[in-house]
Amino acid sequence: MTKKIEALIRTEKLEAVKQALSDIGIVGMTVLQVHGQGRQGGLALEWPTGVYKVDLLPRYQLNIVLSDHNVEKTVETICAAAYTGQPGDGIIFVYPVEEVIRIRTGERGRAALSYPDDIDVRSTGADPM
């Protein structure tokens, strides 16, 4: 069936992640600007007037819906492209998707997700339509 990947990444890693995903055939995604905090709890910035705590840091959230068999490759690609080795590199969630419907055409399921030259076409050689 299908899965949704939700990845929260550093803002400076967006272009590298987008390019890496494009290279493996991910052609559809939604990108949102978000703010949040993880285990590190934000940043403490020292100024001459004192310490200023920034607890909600800017991040990008990528949402990608794809076939089950492409999830691991996509997750590995995001991890490699978003990695700095420092706290705050991000986190990835994977959710099941019950149904997908393309509004314009009414297509459902796999047909609603298929694009020419996407990861499914590259991995199977099948015509998406």
N, C-alpha and C positions, 0 to 999 in steps of 0.2 A: 504494500500500500504506500502511503506517503508519510513523511515526517516534516516537522517544522524545526529549523535550527534558529535559535535566537542567541546571537553572540554580542556581548558587550566588550568593546575594545577601546584602547587609547585613541584619542583623536588624531595623533600624529601617525598612526598606523593604518588609517582608513585607505589611503591610496595603495599601499602595498598589499593589503588584504583584498581590495577590489581587483587589482591586477592579477594576483595569484588565483583568485576564484575564476576570473575570466579565462585564464590560461588552462584551467581544467574543464571549462565548458559551462560554468554557472553564468547564465545570461540574465536571470531575473532575481531581483532582491529589492527589499525596501530598507532604506537607511534613515534612522531617526537620530536627532541630537537629543541626548538625555543627560541627566545629572544623577549621581548616586555615590554611595560609599560602600566599600567592602570591608574586609577584615582589618585593613590598615586604619580605617576610621577617618580618612581624609589626610590633610596636611597641616602642619603647624609652621607658619611663616613668622620669622623674627624680624621685627622692625624696631627702629630706635624708640618708638613709643610703647613697645611691648610685643607680646606674641599674639598673632592673629590666626585663628583656626578656621580652615576651609574644610568643612565636613562633606560637602557635596561636590564631587569633581566632575568635570565635563567628560563625557564618553560618547561613542557612537554605538547604536544598537542596530545590528544587521538582522533582518528576518529573511529566511530563505526556506521555501517549501520545495521538497524534492523526493524522488523515489528512495525507498528504504535502502536499496543496495548502493546508493551514492553517499549515504550519510557519513560513513567512516572516512572516506577519501576527502570529503568536504571539511569535516572537523579537523583532520590532520593538516589540511591546507591552511585553514584559519589559524590554527595553533602555531604553525611554522612562520606564517607571515606576520602575526601579531606579537610574537615573542620578543621580549627585551631581557628577561631574566630578573626583572625588578618587581617588587610588589605593585599591584595595580595593572598587570598585563591584561586582565579581563577574565571572563567566564563564559561558558557556552552551555545552553540548555537545549535539550532535544525533546520534542513533544510529538505525540501521535496526532495525525490529522484525519478526521472522519470523512470529510467531503471537500472537494474543490469544484467550484463552478465559475466558468468564465462568463461574465455578465453580457458581453457583446454578442457571443454566439450561442450561449446556453450549454456549451460543452461541459462535460463533467469528468471527474477523475483524471486519469493520466492524460487524456486528450486536452484537458484544460491547462495542463502544466507544460505541455510540449512546445518547444521553439526550435526552429532550424538551427543546427549546429550546437545544441545544448549538450549537457553532460551525458544524457541518456543516448542521444544519437551517436556521440563520440565513442561511448563504451560498448554499444551493441551494434552500431552500424544500421540500425533500423530507421525507417522513415517515421518521424514523429506524428504525422497526420494520417 
